[in-house]
Amino acid sequence: MGKKQKRKHKETKETRAGVAPKEPLATAAFVAADAGVAAPEEEISPAEGEIAAPRLFAEPPPASSEDDDEDDGEDDEDDGSAAEIAPALPYGTALDGDAPPSPRLVPGYDLDADEAHDVAPIGPTEAVIRPSMPPASVRDEADAAGAGATNPAEIEQQIRDLEARLDLMIGRGRERADEPAYVPKPPPVPAARKSDVPKAKPRSDVPAPRASVPESATASEVLSPEFYAKQWGRAGLRSRSEEVDEFGLDPAFEAKLLPVLDFMTKRYFRVEVEGADHIPTEGRCLVVANHAGGPLPYDGAMLRAAVRRDHPAHRELRWLAEDFVYYLPFVGTLMNRLGAVRACQENAERLLNKGALVAVFPEGAKGIGKLYRDRYKLQRFGRGGFIRLCLRTRTPLVPCAIVGAEEANPMLYRFEYMTKTLGIPYFPITPTFPALGPLGLMPAPTKWRIRFGEPLTWSNYGPEAADDEILVGRLSERVRASIQSMLDRMLSERRSVWLG
Amino acid sequence: MADPIDNSNSEPRETAIPPARGSRSRSGGRVVALTGAACFLGRNLVGLLEEDPATARIVTIDVKSPDTAGPKAKHFEVDLTNPASEDRVAEILASEEVDTLVHLCFLSSPTHATGWAHELESVGTMHLLNAVRQVRLRKLVQWSQTMLYGAHPTNPNFLTERHALRADMDEPFFADKIAAERELNAFAAKSKGTVVTVLRTAPIVGPTVQNWVTRYLGMRVVPTLLGFDPLLQFVHEVDALAAFKLALDRDHPGTFNITSDGVLPLSMVLRLAGRSSMPLPHTVASSLVGAAWITQASAVPPSFLRYLRYVCVADGDKAARVMGFRPAYTTREALLDYLAAQSLRDANLLQESPA
């Protein structure tokens, strides 16, 4: 019970701080909330702090009383608020003695009345947190001390001074009007901190904030931690796309990773694309490429980035990824959000029917599992499923050769013992991989070259040709041979693995 | 690459469709019987049919009467787990001249009483179908769920009706429902002149429905699987009901996925819900949730964890093409509509009785 309550309170804190839309402010607020200090207070300069009436802050705002009451199992928090309020009493006495004459906020806002708009009327709970508040008599004394200045001119001067400062504050408040909605209930200030900051802090945000509380929010909603959780959730969603695409591509997430992808294509692999105009500017198209060997294939993502950059129509390419990727945590999700789709006939057909540009690596898991000595030797092209797909959906096929990818993660050996239970086809050994841990998965900065061949169309075959096994096998072999010859040509042209 | 697709079992054979308004009852309108009439779908369908001029009478069959029953409705208290219910249902169907039966008697959340659930869903469907064999029924509509396709890494992103039902057969919640579908397919293969429709709904969410999904999302801290973020699909309760109404109004023999447009990753669902997630490593999650399930601290058994890991999204294309079913809510809208009610529930501002 107690644990749960604590958790709830933590949630409140986080969400409270998270309401702020401004990024740096929000982080500052987070830090502040962690330190147990209300974020808006941090924002205020000490000069402003002086002018506020101390009692405004010495007493706990009623809203926090609500909250504490709401989760009434929170003993430790109550202690905290008591500690916070304790120094208030000496302060009242200080007013009588050596209080500075000017900074007294007489015409301030009546906080109690003000906050009452937000707070649902609840009866008996008020008393619970009040005990540590200065008794009414003390406060009356303070007021009396404040009214102590008898000289009318002096009073006038004081009022004018105050008005000027108030205007300044309100102006500042307006500037920050887009900031946190509801005045966050200040979390308990640690006692140590409190001792050296006896001065009260003004609530510069008092005039502005109510505007940003949603009109529809009822009092009890505002009080519920869920309300803030939701606000935070929605605020967090602003940076994200409305919805992922039906295959799981998240454009906003990809845009966030774009600098990394750009770096990888432009600076790291220095991808050079030839014949990108062989890909039609619109309509369905299937790109068939050789697969890079190694623990993690980067070629799909690089192909996507390269086509987007170098194709005249900047087409969005989706690539089909092997099943086993989806067994793995993080990898499958990451690739899916970046545009990979699980390789199967249904998915490919659906994508092509929507007129998408799809890349497929027919070598499949066998291609990834290629050892270094087998690099650029095309493996069996599956069962020719990609040919069937092309015939059935009447899609032009563009062969594609990628040189450089197969040296990026040279695999020396693969363990296939016991890997089925882990859901992966093999366990790779590269010069770096198990030795350097996850860092070993980093590919070597080889020079990549991607060449697209002439598109192949089989318009003289109807969709029924997809069931012709002999034809499918023959066409598949022809595509394989054309990609292999492209690879061979590019390899003979290449002078260096690193410089191309 | 090749996914197991069995054409044999999934789809009831297309039967010769009898004339659309063939057997009218004496008062000029269809007579609809509903099993599981007090469940969420049943209650709301009864309410819909009460206002439907084409429906003459409603026969509700359940252990308790639906609270939406009006003047058209007549309630019969029958427990399908009872072997004697077979004759009793046959008697009711014959005497009330029922021409349309809607079979909704399925649990929407897993239960610990697996023996009873088996009797109700699997064996209960058998009893019911045996009763139906004794009378002449024009149409039979059964509720099923897209969850029964199972979440697998080898699933295509959109599962069509032709896809095999591959849910975990060790989990009684799925096994009983799959068995019930098998029973129905066997029935549909033989019965002449009965339109058999199976509506497989995606997980239903909405402001009033309560099932394991709403319970899962209603938790303050929602367990997820570390590193996995599957795409989820929901259907709004109104859309689910509209699909049943559509299946009642027109004859569409066959199996249909009832889904809404769009998918949402689990992480986005939780962010929309404002829930914090508790990512568990998938290697230990199963035993943790298993322990929580045994001690009744978890709403779902560990077999449901697959749905937090792999994609299980159905393709609603056939329903749109053949039935003309168009969902009014997207997945996101359906979720937001549910969350609006859930936030009131969180603040204890919503008085309701779970259905």
Boltz contact constraints between the chains, C-beta under 6 A:
constraints:
  - contact:
      token1: [A, 220]
      token2: [B, 347]
      max_distance: 6.0
  - contact:
      token1: [A, 224]
      token2: [B, 347]
      max_distance: 6.0
  - contact:
      token1: [A, 226]
      token2: [B, 274]
      max_distance: 6.0
  - contact:
      token1: [A, 226]
      token2: [B, 343]
      max_distance: 6.0
  - contact:
      token1: [A, 226]
      token2: [B, 346]
      max_distance: 6.0
  - contact:
      token1: [A, 229]
      token2: [B, 274]
      max_distance: 6.0
  - contact:
      token1: [A, 230]
      token2: [B, 274]
      max_distance: 6.0
  - contact:
      token1: [A, 233]
      token2: [B, 271]
      max_distance: 6.0
  - contact:
      token1: [A, 233]
      token2: [B, 274]
      max_distance: 6.0
  - contact:
      token1: [A, 236]
      token2: [B, 271]
      max_distance: 6.0
  - contact:
      token1: [A, 243]
      token2: [B, 262]
      max_distance: 6.0
  - contact:
      token1: [A, 243]
      token2: [B, 332]
      max_distance: 6.0
  - contact:
      token1: [A, 244]
      token2: [B, 265]
      max_distance: 6.0
  - contact:
      token1: [A, 246]
      token2: [B, 263]
      max_distance: 6.0
  - contact:
      token1: [A, 247]
      token2: [B, 157]
      max_distance: 6.0
  - contact:
      token1: [A, 248]
      token2: [B, 231]
      max_distance: 6.0
  - contact:
      token1: [A, 323]
      token2: [B, 153]
      max_distance: 6.0
  - contact:
      token1: [A, 323]
      token2: [B, 154]
      max_distance: 6.0
  - contact:
      token1: [A, 326]
      token2: [B, 153]
      max_distance: 6.0
  - contact:
      token1: [A, 327]
      token2: [B, 153]
      max_distance: 6.0
  - contact:
      token1: [A, 329]
      token2: [B, 226]
      max_distance: 6.0
  - contact:
      token1: [A, 329]
      token2: [B, 227]
      max_distance: 6.0
  - contact:
      token1: [A, 329]
      token2: [B, 228]
      max_distance: 6.0
  - contact:
      token1: [A, 330]
      token2: [B, 227]
      max_distance: 6.0
  - contact:
      token1: [A, 333]
      token2: [B, 229]
      max_distance: 6.0
  - contact:
      token1: [A, 344]
      token2: [B, 3]
      max_distance: 6.0
  - contact:
      token1: [A, 344]
      token2: [B, 156]
      max_distance: 6.0
  - contact:
      token1: [A, 346]
      token2: [B, 156]
      max_distance: 6.0
  - contact:
      token1: [A, 347]
      token2: [B, 156]
      max_distance: 6.0
  - contact:
      token1: [A, 347]
      token2: [B, 157]
      max_distance: 6.0
  - contact:
      token1: [A, 385]
      token2: [B, 1]
      max_distance: 6.0
